[in-house]
């Protein structure tokens, strides 16, 4: 049997879970910003090196 509104029955559990989920999302956000910046720098560097290599070989 499928319960149509299981979240209405377990409101106290959902409140505890939602607060812990927000903490996890904040931690992920803090960790992901430096990774995004680092990845962006590596991407730009690799594009520059690719263009530099093409220019030296064929230009």
C-alpha positions as CSV (number, residue, x, y, z in Angstrom):
1,X,0.0,0.0,0.0
2,X,1.4,3.4,-1.0
3,X,0.8,6.2,1.6
4,X,-0.3,9.3,-0.2
5,X,1.0,11.9,2.3
6,X,3.9,10.4,4.2
7,X,5.5,13.7,4.9
8,X,2.5,14.9,6.8
9,X,2.8,12.0,9.2
10,X,6.5,12.5,10.0
11,X,6.7,16.3,10.3
12,X,9.1,16.2,13.3
13,X,11.6,14.0,11.4
14,X,11.4,16.2,8.4
15,X,12.3,19.3,10.4
16,X,15.3,17.6,11.8
17,X,16.4,16.2,8.4
18,X,15.9,19.6,6.6
19,X,18.1,21.4,9.1
20,X,20.8,18.8,8.7
21,X,20.4,19.0,4.9
22,X,20.9,22.7,4.9
23,X,24.2,22.3,6.9
24,X,25.4,19.7,4.4
25,X,24.6,22.1,1.5
26,X,26.5,24.9,3.1
27,X,29.5,22.7,3.6
28,X,29.3,21.6,0.0
29,X,29.0,25.2,-1.2
30,X,32.1,26.2,0.8
31,X,34.1,23.2,-0.7
32,X,32.9,23.7,-4.3
33,X,33.8,27.4,-4.7
34,X,37.6,26.8,-4.6
35,X,37.2,23.7,-6.8
36,X,35.3,25.8,-9.4
37,X,38.0,28.5,-9.4
38,X,40.8,26.0,-9.6
39,X,39.1,24.2,-12.5
40,X,38.5,27.4,-14.3
41,X,42.2,28.4,-14.0
42,X,43.3,25.0,-15.2
43,X,40.9,25.2,-18.2
44,X,42.2,28.6,-19.2
45,X,45.8,27.5,-18.9
46,X,45.2,24.4,-21.0
47,X,43.4,26.5,-23.7
48,X,46.3,28.9,-23.7
49,X,48.9,26.1,-24.0
50,X,46.9,24.5,-26.8
51,X,46.7,27.8,-28.8
52,X,50.4,28.5,-28.1
53,X,51.4,25.0,-29.4
54,X,49.2,25.3,-32.5
55,X,50.7,28.7,-33.2
56,X,54.3,27.4,-32.9
57,X,53.7,24.3,-35.0
58,X,51.6,25.7,-37.8
59,X,51.9,29.5,-37.5
